[in-house]
Amino acid sequence: MTKAIGRRTTLTLGAAAALAGTARAAAPPEVEIGLLVPLTGPWAYDGQQEKLGAEMAVDDVNRTGGIRSLGGAKLRLVLFDTGSTAETAKDAAQRMIANHPNLSGGIGCWLSTFTLAATEVSERAKLPWLTLSYSDAITNRGFHYVFQTSPTGNAQAEQTVPVAMKLAEAATGKRPKKVAVVGDNTAASVSFLKPLLGHILKDQNLDLVVKNIYTPPLADATTLVQPVRAARPDFVLLLSTNGGDDKILADTFSEYGMPGSKMPLIGNGGHFANPELLKAAGPAVLEDIMIGLANWPGKDLGDLSARFVKRTGQPWFGHDNIFAYAHVMIFAWALNQAASADREKVATAIRTMNITDGPAIYFPGHHIQFDEKGRRVGAELVIVQWRNGRPVTVFPEDMAVDKAVWPVAS
């Protein structure tokens, strides 16, 4: 005969069920992180590379237990396309936030011009936003929810030219005296150029013999390259921002007898070290071109790099991939730290973080801390150089796998 359940027992079971229901409600089944990058247009390849890195990071977090402080809640990546203009990027940010009111954070938008537009929207929504974009203007606006993990364009200019001078002197015994600049007019390039013209060239005793600025995308680079050939600089800074322009510039320099193997060419940005550029331009045209970067996997990330290559079929784990991977890991860290998916609490966790482990291992210097502007403290420059069809790290020394080659201008 079944024994009847008493009133007190019923109340106890009811209370337990209510508590269990509350616990389930407090631990969301998934946490949404937005990824807003160019998936169409001239910058689409770079956006796709960010997507590959972010997707792998989300899978890694979920495979290893999710967000533990939220009961194992899983991450879900919400993907939106910026399109090819600042206006379409801003519109996409508005749609992302309107259609996904439970977003805990956002990542994007690769091109600084797009990031400047989209973060006007994300800041009003108080959505914590991580970006690899370089422009100083992104974190010069007094925003409280935008975090820039790369060294800014200004900081990269401050580091790139002095490092290039040292590499040249170490290889040839002579300091360069003349430099040329060919670049576009997007926000990151403008940030790089400002300190260069303001004081860096003077500090380094360099004469600027050519400054050719264009609006991307390029159809032809002949009129940009011909004056460089005539001026015979000791090296050239290429401040383009997309793979199509990179190819046209590299091809044109090669056609005029100035490939990287003869004339030192120094690009800026992860697009200049992408596999797609190798396919388009070929290894001979790219050989010895150097690229200043905000990040690149070092020797200590060999296992992660190998996993990425096996998973995606890409030939290497590069600038755009590691940034997106690291940004997801920063959000995972912040969610765990905050024990909440609330935007304000996640932003506070990021704003106050000061770590040398966890997601910090994915950056040069292995340190993540943000200053009052939202810039990563001590963000360092990385330089890679094309060698036999692969980008090879040549600076800084603790990450380098080989010494830089400084071609002798002919």
C-alpha positions in Angstrom: 0.0 0.0 0.0 1.4 3.4 -1.0 1.9 5.8 1.9 0.3 9.2 1.4 2.6 12.2 1.2 1.9 14.6 4.0 1.3 18.4 3.6 4.7 19.3 5.1 6.5 16.9 2.7 4.6 18.4 -0.2 5.6 21.9 0.8 9.2 20.8 1.1 9.2 19.2 -2.3 7.6 22.3 -3.8 10.2 24.6 -2.2 13.0 22.4 -3.6 11.4 22.4 -7.1 11.1 26.2 -6.9 14.8 26.6 -5.8 15.8 24.3 -8.7 13.8 26.4 -11.1 15.4 29.6 -9.8 18.9 28.0 -10.2 18.1 27.0 -13.8 16.8 30.5 -14.5 20.0 32.0 -13.1 22.2 29.9 -15.4 21.3 30.7 -19.0 21.5 27.8 -21.4 23.7 30.0 -23.6 25.4 33.4 -23.7 25.4 35.4 -26.9 28.5 37.1 -28.2 28.2 39.2 -31.3 30.8 39.1 -34.1 30.4 42.0 -36.6 33.0 41.8 -39.4 33.1 42.3 -43.2 31.9 39.1 -44.9 31.3 40.8 -48.3 33.3 43.5 -50.2 37.0 44.3 -50.3 37.7 43.3 -46.7 35.6 40.1 -46.7 38.6 37.7 -46.6 39.8 39.3 -43.3 36.4 39.1 -41.8 36.2 35.4 -42.7 39.5 34.8 -41.0 38.2 36.4 -37.8 35.1 34.2 -38.1 37.3 31.1 -38.2 39.2 32.1 -35.1 36.1 33.1 -33.1 34.2 29.9 -34.0 37.1 27.7 -32.9 37.3 29.6 -29.6 33.6 29.2 -28.9 33.9 25.5 -29.6 36.9 25.3 -27.3 35.1 27.1 -24.4 32.0 24.9 -24.8 33.9 21.7 -25.2 35.8 22.3 -21.9 32.7 23.0 -19.7 31.3 26.4 -20.9 31.1 29.3 -18.5 31.6 27.5 -15.2 30.4 30.3 -12.9 27.1 30.3 -14.9 26.5 26.6 -14.4 28.3 25.6 -17.6 26.4 28.0 -19.8 27.4 27.6 -23.5 28.6 30.5 -25.7 26.8 31.2 -28.9 28.3 33.4 -31.7 26.0 35.8 -33.4 27.4 36.7 -36.8 26.6 39.9 -38.7 28.2 41.3 -41.9 29.4 45.0 -41.9 29.1 45.2 -45.6 31.6 47.5 -47.4 30.9 51.0 -46.0 30.8 52.7 -42.6 27.0 53.2 -43.1 26.3 49.5 -43.7 28.5 48.7 -40.7 26.5 51.0 -38.5 23.2 49.6 -39.8 24.4 46.1 -39.1 25.4 47.0 -35.5 21.9 48.5 -35.0 20.3 45.3 -36.3 22.6 43.1 -34.2 21.7 44.8 -31.0 18.0 45.2 -31.8 17.6 41.6 -32.8 19.7 40.2 -30.0 18.8 42.1 -26.8 20.5 39.5 -24.6 24.0 40.0 -26.2 26.7 40.1 -23.4 29.4 41.5 -25.7 30.5 42.2 -29.2 33.7 41.8 -31.3 34.6 43.8 -34.5 34.8 45.3 -37.0 38.3 44.6 -38.4 38.6 47.8 -40.5 38.9 50.9 -38.2 36.5 52.9 -40.3 33.8 50.3 -39.7 34.7 50.0 -36.0 34.4 53.7 -35.5 30.8 53.7 -36.9 29.6 50.5 -35.2 30.9 51.4 -31.8 28.8 54.6 -31.8 25.9 52.2 -31.6 27.4 49.6 -29.2 28.5 52.4 -26.8 24.9 53.7 -26.5 23.7 50.2 -25.8 26.5 49.8 -23.1 27.6 46.7 -24.8 31.2 45.8 -24.0 33.1 45.7 -27.3 36.5 44.2 -28.1 38.4 45.3 -31.3 41.7 44.6 -33.1 41.2 47.8 -35.2 44.2 50.1 -35.1 42.9 53.7 -35.3 43.6 55.9 -32.2 40.3 57.6 -32.8 38.4 54.5 -31.7 39.6 54.9 -28.1 40.0 58.7 -28.1 36.3 59.5 -27.8 35.9 59.0 -24.0 33.9 55.8 -24.5 33.6 53.4 -21.5 32.6 50.1 -23.2 35.1 49.8 -26.1 38.4 47.9 -25.5 41.2 48.0 -28.0 43.6 45.0 -27.7 46.0 46.0 -30.5 48.7 48.7 -30.3 47.1 51.7 -31.9 48.1 53.1 -35.3 50.0 55.8 -33.5 51.8 53.3 -31.3 52.6 51.1 -34.3 54.1 54.0 -36.2 56.2 55.0 -33.1 57.6 51.4 -33.0 57.7 50.4 -36.7 60.1 53.0 -38.1 62.7 52.9 -35.3 62.6 49.1 -35.4 63.1 49.2 -39.2 66.0 51.5 -38.8 67.7 49.1 -36.4 67.1 46.1 -38.6 68.5 48.0 -41.6 71.6 49.1 -39.7 72.2 45.6 -38.3 72.0 44.0 -41.7 73.8 46.6 -43.8 75.9 48.7 -41.4 74.1 51.9 -42.6 71.1 53.8 -41.4 68.4 54.6 -44.1 68.1 58.2 -45.1 65.1 58.3 -47.4 61.6 56.8 -47.1 58.5 56.7 -49.2 54.9 56.2 -48.1 52.1 54.8 -50.2 48.8 54.3 -48.4 45.1 54.6 -48.3 43.0 57.2 -46.5 41.1 54.8 -44.1 41.2 55.6 -40.3 44.0 53.2 -39.4 46.3 54.5 -42.1 45.6 58.1 -41.0 46.4 57.2 -37.4 49.7 55.7 -38.5 50.6 58.6 -40.7 49.9 61.4 -38.2 52.9 60.7 -35.8 55.1 59.7 -38.8 54.7 63.2 -40.3 54.5 64.9 -36.9 57.9 63.9 -35.4 59.0 60.3 -36.2 60.7 61.1 -39.5 62.5 64.1 -37.9 63.5 62.0 -34.9 65.0 59.3 -37.2 66.7 61.8 -39.6 64.6 60.5 -42.5 63.6 62.4 -45.5 60.1 61.7 -46.9 60.7 61.6 -50.7 57.2 60.4 -51.7 53.8 60.5 -50.0 51.1 59.0 -52.2 47.6 58.6 -50.6 44.7 57.0 -52.4 41.0 56.0 -51.7 40.6 52.2 -51.7 40.0 50.0 -53.5 42.7 50.4 -56.1 42.2 49.6 -59.8 45.8 50.4 -60.8 48.9 51.4 -58.8 51.1 52.7 -61.6 50.8 56.4 -60.7 51.6 55.6 -57.1 54.7 53.4 -57.8 56.4 55.4 -60.6 57.3 58.3 -58.4 58.8 55.9 -55.8 61.0 54.3 -58.4 62.2 57.7 -59.5 62.9 58.9 -55.9 64.9 55.8 -55.0 64.1 55.7 -51.2 65.9 53.3 -48.9 62.6 51.7 -48.0 58.9 52.0 -48.5 56.0 52.0 -46.0 52.9 50.5 -47.6 49.8 51.6 -45.6 47.1 49.7 -47.5 44.3 47.9 -45.7 42.9 45.1 -47.9 44.3 42.2 -49.8 43.3 43.4 -53.2 45.2 46.6 -52.9 48.2 44.7 -51.4 48.3 42.5 -54.4 48.1 45.4 -56.9 50.8 47.3 -55.0 53.2 44.3 -54.7 52.7 43.3 -58.3 53.4 46.9 -59.5 56.5 47.3 -57.4 57.7 43.9 -58.8 56.9 45.0 -62.4 59.0 48.1 -61.9 61.9 46.0 -60.6 61.3 46.7 -56.9 60.0 43.5 -55.3 60.6 43.0 -51.6 63.7 41.0 -52.4 65.4 44.1 -53.9 63.6 47.1 -52.3 62.7 46.9 -48.6 58.9 47.1 -48.5 57.1 47.3 -45.1 53.4 46.8 -45.0 51.1 47.2 -42.0 48.3 44.9 -40.8 47.3 41.3 -40.8 45.8 41.4 -44.4 49.4 41.6 -45.7 50.2 38.2 -44.2 47.1 36.3 -45.3 47.1 33.1 -47.3 44.8 34.6 -49.9 47.5 37.2 -50.7 50.0 34.4 -51.3 47.6 32.7 -53.7 46.9 36.0 -55.6 50.4 37.4 -55.8 52.7 34.4 -55.5 55.7 33.8 -53.3 58.3 35.4 -55.5 56.5 38.8 -55.5 56.0 38.7 -51.7 59.5 37.4 -50.8 61.2 39.5 -48.1 58.3 42.0 -47.7 58.0 42.8 -44.0 54.8 43.5 -42.2 54.2 45.3 -38.9 51.4 43.6 -37.0 49.5 44.0 -33.8 49.7 40.3 -33.0 51.0 37.0 -34.4 51.2 33.5 -32.8 54.6 33.0 -31.1 56.6 29.9 -30.7 54.7 29.0 -27.5 51.3 28.6 -29.4 52.4 25.8 -31.7 49.8 23.3 -30.5 47.0 25.8 -30.9 48.2 26.8 -34.3 48.4 23.1 -35.4 44.8 22.5 -34.2 43.6 25.5 -36.1 45.3 24.4 -39.3 43.9 20.9 -39.0 40.4 22.2 -38.2 40.2 24.8 -41.0 42.5 23.7 -43.7 44.2 27.1 -43.6 48.0 27.0 -44.0 48.7 28.9 -40.8 47.1 30.5 -37.7 47.6 34.3 -38.3 46.8 37.8 -37.2 43.0 37.9 -37.7 42.5 34.3 -36.4 44.4 34.8 -33.1 42.8 38.1 -32.4 39.3 36.7 -32.8 40.2 33.6 -30.8 41.7 35.7 -28.0 38.7 38.1 -27.9 36.3 35.2 -27.3 38.6 33.9 -24.6 38.6 37.4 -22.9 34.8 37.4 -22.9 34.8 33.8 -21.4 37.2 35.0 -18.7 35.1 38.1 -18.0 31.8 36.1 -17.8 33.4 33.7 -15.4 34.8 36.5 -13.3 31.5 38.4 -13.2 29.5 35.2 -12.7 26.9 37.0 -14.8 25.9 37.6 -18.4 24.9 41.2 -17.6 26.6 43.7 -19.9 27.6 46.1 -17.2 29.1 43.4 -15.0 31.0 41.9 -18.0 32.3 45.3 -18.9 33.5 45.9 -15.4 35.3 42.6 -15.3 37.2 43.6 -18.5 37.8 47.1 -17.4 39.4 45.9 -14.2 41.3 42.9 -15.5 45.0 42.6 -14.9 46.2 39.2 -15.8 49.3 37.4 -17.2 47.6 34.0 -17.8 44.4 32.7 -19.4 43.7 34.8 -22.5 46.8 36.9 -21.9 48.9 34.1 -23.4 47.5 35.0 -26.8 49.2 38.4 -26.9 52.9 39.5 -27.1 54.1 40.2 -23.5 51.4 37.9 -22.0 49.6 40.7 -20.2 46.1 42.1 -20.4 45.2 45.3 -18.7 43.3 48.2 -20.1 44.0 51.9 -19.4 41.3 54.6 -18.8 40.8 54.9 -22.6 40.2 51.2 -23.1 43.6 50.5 -24.6 45.6 47.5 -23.7 48.6 48.5 -21.6 52.0 47.7 -23.1 50.6 46.4 -26.4 53.7 45.4 -28.5 54.4 45.4 -32.2 55.2 42.2 -34.1 57.1 42.1 -37.4 56.8 39.1 -39.8 58.6 38.7 -43.1 57.6 36.7 -46.1 60.0 33.8 -46.6 59.5 31.1 -49.2 55.7 31.5 -49.2 55.2 31.9 -45.4 55.2 34.8 -43.0 58.0 34.3 -40.5 58.2 36.2 -37.2 61.4 38.3 -37.0 60.5 40.7 -34.1 60.4 40.9 -31.1 63.3 38.6 -30.2 61.4 36.5 -27.7 58.9 35.5 -30.4 61.2 35.5 -33.5 61.9 32.3 -35.3 64.5 33.9 -37.6 66.4 37.1 -38.2 65.1 39.8 -40.5 66.6 40.1 -44.0 67.0 43.7 -45.1 67.1 43.7 -48.9 69.6 46.1 -50.6 67.8 48.7 -52.7 69.0 48.6 -56.3 
